[in-house]
Amino acid sequence: KSRGTRRVRALTVSPTLACPSTLVTACRSRQPRVNPKTPKPSALGAFFAMPPRSKFVKVPHEKLFTSTPQPSMFGNPPNPVQDKRGWSALNWLTSRFHFSFAEYSSRNDSFGVLRVMNDDLVQPNRGFGEHGHANMEICTYVVDGELTHKDSLGTAETLGRGAIQFMTSGKGVRHSEHNLDGSKPLRFIQMWITPDAGGLVPNYGSHLTTKQDRLNRWCDAVGPVAGSGAHAGTAPVQIHADCVIRVAELEPGIALRLQCAAKRQAYLLCVEGDAGVTEHGETLTRHDAAELSAGADITLVAGTKGAHMLVVEMAERRGSGRDDL
């Protein structure tokens, strides 16, 4: 093989994501003065004259809101001034919000049933003190470090890289999340998913995906309970929503296909590394995301350091998607 030649091996694995049909938004602009003798332009005609929204829309990480809350908000001591061994940031928490959350108020408040996606980096011996939730399916994917969870249901466990946990908050549950490791940070992706119904009985569970499970293929981590939608009753973690979460870790140069079926949509996150999107001439780097609509068919090609990808697939909801891209 000659120097500089890029190795690309196409995998046969191509799960069909069940993903919003084309979405078109009318721009707000000052209306031109119309001559009384001139027929008024048809609003409907102008709407259909606009170019259709792409089935793949990149969300650059610069568009995410970065939150660095005060330590006291969740019962933490002040940030250390001198002894910062194991710390990778100045503040105890750096959180990237994909949708409107806490102090970030925006029209960008969800994508289908995906109400929250927060990318949290928690420094050593810090965390979220006990707090409550209700009427949300909360799924957390551990990227690096160890997450220690305790809740009012009596659960207490520590989860490492590749673990996925869920909590049906339903009628109400209280819990805490901490990084009790004094030597390194904890990073996790937390997703809040709108359930099929309110007032559900609270529940908790977790599952550890292995590196082999995720290597160069899509690994099903979360799916709906039986009777709740596509791929129902098959995933190791099951929630009360028509929603599937998959993860993959690609070696350098590996290509992996991702498709969206009719009446479905998906939100894609580059967790680590980078991946080219062949059909659109784009590259997703760490923290970048993308919105996929029904009919989307892309090939992800991992860069020189590989790529760690996460995708949330769900039933189509018309009107989903940012309007600032």
URZILIN-V826446 format. One record per residue. RES is the residue in one letter. SS is DSSP state (H for helix, E for strand, - for the rest). PSI is psi as a letter, one per 30 degrees, with the letter a starting at -180 (none if undefined). D_LAST is the distance of its C-alpha to the last C-alpha in Angstrom with 2 decimals. Layout:
BEGIN
res=[RES & RES]
ss=[SS & SS]
psi=[PSI & PSI]
d_last=[D_LAST & D_LAST]
END
This chain:
BEGIN
res=[K & S & R & G & T & R & R & V & R & A & L & T & V & S & P & T & L & A & C & P & S & T & L & V & T & A & C & R & S & R & Q & P & R & V & N & P & K & T & P & K & P & S & A & L & G & A & F & F & A & M & P & P & R & S & K & F & V & K & V & P & H & E & K & L & F & T & S & T & P & Q & P & S & M & F & G & N & P & P & N & P & V & Q & D & K & R & G & W & S & A & L & N & W & L & T & S & R & F & H & F & S & F & A & E & Y & S & S & R & N & D & S & F & G & V & L & R & V & M & N & D & D & L & V & Q & P & N & R & G & F & G & E & H & G & H & A & N & M & E & I & C & T & Y & V & V & D & G & E & L & T & H & K & D & S & L & G & T & A & E & T & L & G & R & G & A & I & Q & F & M & T & S & G & K & G & V & R & H & S & E & H & N & L & D & G & S & K & P & L & R & F & I & Q & M & W & I & T & P & D & A & G & G & L & V & P & N & Y & G & S & H & L & T & T & K & Q & D & R & L & N & R & W & C & D & A & V & G & P & V & A & G & S & G & A & H & A & G & T & A & P & V & Q & I & H & A & D & C & V & I & R & V & A & E & L & E & P & G & I & A & L & R & L & Q & C & A & A & K & R & Q & A & Y & L & L & C & V & E & G & D & A & G & V & T & E & H & G & E & T & L & T & R & H & D & A & A & E & L & S & A & G & A & D & I & T & L & V & A & G & T & K & G & A & H & M & L & V & V & E & M & A & E & R & R & G & S & G & R & D & D & L]
ss=[- & - & - & - & - & - & - & - & E & E & - & - & - & - & - & E & E & E & - & - & - & - & - & - & - & - & - & - & - & - & - & - & - & - & - & - & - & - & - & - & - & - & H & H & H & H & H & H & H & - & - & - & - & - & - & E & E & E & E & - & H & H & H & - & E & E & E & - & - & - & H & H & H & H & - & - & - & - & - & - & - & - & - & - & - & - & - & - & - & - & - & - & E & E & E & E & E & - & - & - & E & - & - & E & - & - & - & - & - & - & E & - & - & E & E & E & E & E & E & E & E & E & - & - & - & E & E & E & E & E & E & E & E & - & - & - & E & E & E & E & E & E & E & E & - & - & E & E & E & E & E & - & - & - & - & E & E & E & E & - & - & - & E & E & E & E & E & E & - & - & - & - & E & E & E & E & E & E & E & - & - & - & - & - & - & E & E & E & E & E & E & E & E & - & - & - & - & - & - & - & - & - & E & E & E & E & E & E & - & - & H & H & H & H & E & - & - & - & E & E & E & E & E & E & - & - & - & - & - & - & - & - & - & - & - & - & E & E & E & - & - & - & E & E & E & E & E & E & E & E & - & - & - & E & E & E & E & E & E & E & E & - & - & E & E & E & E & E & E & E & E & E & E & E & E & E & E & H & H & H & - & E & E & E & E & - & - & - & E & E & E & E & - & - & - & - & E & E & E & E & E & E & E & E & E & E & E & E & E & E & E & E & E & E & E & - & - & - & - & - & - & - & - & - & -]
psi=[k & l & k & f & k & k & k & j & k & k & l & f & k & i & k & j & k & j & none & k & l & k & k & k & k & k & l & k & l & k & k & l & k & k & k & f & f & k & k & k & k & k & e & e & e & e & e & f & f & k & k & l & k & k & f & j & j & k & j & k & f & f & f & l & k & k & k & i & l & k & e & f & e & g & g & l & l & l & k & k & e & d & j & h & k & f & k & g & l & e & l & f & k & j & k & j & k & f & l & k & k & b & f & j & j & l & f & i & f & l & j & b & f & j & e & k & j & k & j & k & j & k & l & k & h & l & a & j & l & k & l & l & l & k & h & k & j & j & k & k & k & k & e & k & a & k & k & k & k & k & l & f & f & g & k & j & l & k & k & a & k & f & k & k & l & l & j & j & f & c & f & k & k & k & l & l & k & l & j & f & k & g & f & l & l & k & k & l & j & k & k & k & k & k & l & f & l & l & g & l & k & k & l & k & l & l & k & j & k & l & e & e & e & f & j & g & l & k & k & j & e & k & l & l & l & k & g & g & a & k & g & k & g & f & l & f & k & k & l & i & k & i & k & k & k & l & l & k & j & k & l & k & f & k & k & k & k & k & l & k & l & k & g & l & l & l & k & k & k & j & e & l & b & l & k & k & j & e & f & g & g & l & k & k & l & k & f & l & l & k & k & k & l & k & f & k & j & l & k & k & j & k & a & f & g & a & k & j & k & k & k & j & k & l & k & k & j & k & f & l & k & l & g & g & none]
d_last=[40.43 & 39.63 & 37.87 & 34.12 & 33.87 & 30.98 & 32.18 & 30.11 & 31.76 & 30.20 & 30.98 & 32.17 & 30.52 & 27.70 & 27.37 & 25.79 & 23.19 & 23.73 & 19.33 & 16.24 & 17.29 & 14.92 & 12.88 & 12.55 & 11.53 & 13.59 & 12.46 & 14.70 & 16.89 & 20.51 & 22.84 & 25.26 & 28.95 & 30.59 & 34.19 & 36.35 & 37.76 & 34.43 & 33.00 & 29.85 & 26.80 & 26.06 & 22.98 & 23.05 & 23.32 & 20.32 & 18.26 & 19.44 & 19.13 & 15.35 & 14.08 & 13.57 & 10.47 & 10.95 & 13.06 & 11.43 & 7.77 & 7.91 & 7.30 & 8.97 & 11.92 & 11.37 & 8.83 & 11.89 & 14.62 & 17.92 & 21.06 & 24.60 & 26.95 & 30.60 & 33.00 & 35.15 & 32.51 & 33.42 & 36.98 & 36.55 & 38.80 & 37.52 & 35.68 & 38.39 & 39.23 & 41.48 & 41.70 & 38.19 & 39.33 & 36.77 & 33.92 & 30.72 & 29.06 & 30.49 & 29.59 & 30.83 & 27.35 & 23.89 & 21.41 & 17.68 & 16.21 & 13.38 & 13.97 & 15.88 & 19.27 & 22.31 & 21.56 & 17.76 & 17.36 & 14.04 & 13.06 & 11.22 & 14.76 & 15.02 & 14.25 & 17.41 & 20.41 & 18.62 & 18.88 & 18.87 & 18.09 & 19.55 & 20.32 & 23.61 & 25.86 & 29.29 & 32.01 & 35.65 & 37.77 & 34.99 & 33.21 & 32.48 & 35.73 & 36.69 & 34.32 & 33.88 & 31.54 & 32.00 & 30.60 & 27.97 & 28.10 & 27.29 & 26.85 & 26.96 & 26.75 & 28.69 & 27.34 & 30.04 & 33.05 & 34.81 & 33.76 & 36.71 & 36.33 & 38.89 & 38.82 & 41.08 & 41.82 & 43.84 & 41.47 & 41.44 & 40.07 & 38.36 & 35.74 & 34.69 & 32.15 & 31.04 & 32.22 & 30.39 & 31.67 & 31.15 & 32.35 & 32.81 & 33.03 & 34.19 & 36.94 & 36.27 & 36.62 & 36.71 & 35.91 & 35.38 & 33.48 & 34.80 & 34.94 & 38.71 & 38.80 & 39.92 & 39.01 & 35.34 & 31.94 & 30.53 & 26.99 & 25.80 & 22.81 & 23.47 & 22.03 & 23.06 & 23.34 & 24.49 & 27.97 & 29.64 & 32.06 & 32.89 & 36.11 & 36.36 & 38.93 & 37.44 & 37.42 & 36.48 & 36.45 & 35.20 & 35.29 & 35.31 & 33.63 & 35.36 & 34.07 & 35.78 & 34.02 & 30.60 & 31.70 & 29.98 & 29.33 & 27.47 & 29.50 & 29.47 & 29.50 & 28.78 & 29.39 & 30.59 & 34.20 & 36.46 & 35.69 & 32.13 & 30.12 & 29.35 & 31.28 & 33.07 & 35.84 & 35.32 & 33.23 & 35.04 & 33.05 & 32.77 & 30.94 & 31.11 & 27.82 & 26.69 & 24.62 & 25.18 & 24.26 & 25.01 & 25.18 & 26.13 & 27.34 & 27.42 & 29.91 & 29.00 & 28.50 & 28.49 & 26.31 & 25.35 & 24.03 & 21.68 & 21.71 & 20.55 & 23.32 & 23.39 & 22.45 & 20.76 & 17.37 & 16.66 & 14.74 & 15.52 & 16.19 & 17.71 & 20.53 & 22.48 & 22.78 & 20.34 & 19.90 & 18.94 & 17.33 & 19.81 & 18.53 & 15.09 & 16.29 & 14.10 & 15.63 & 14.99 & 16.94 & 18.39 & 16.11 & 13.01 & 11.97 & 10.69 & 10.68 & 13.50 & 14.82 & 18.45 & 19.86 & 17.63 & 20.06 & 19.19 & 21.50 & 20.92 & 23.20 & 24.13 & 24.44 & 27.67 & 27.57 & 26.60 & 23.74 & 23.77 & 21.33 & 20.97 & 19.64 & 19.83 & 20.60 & 21.37 & 22.28 & 19.73 & 18.61 & 17.18 & 14.35 & 12.89 & 9.29 & 6.54 & 5.84 & 3.81 & 0.00]
END
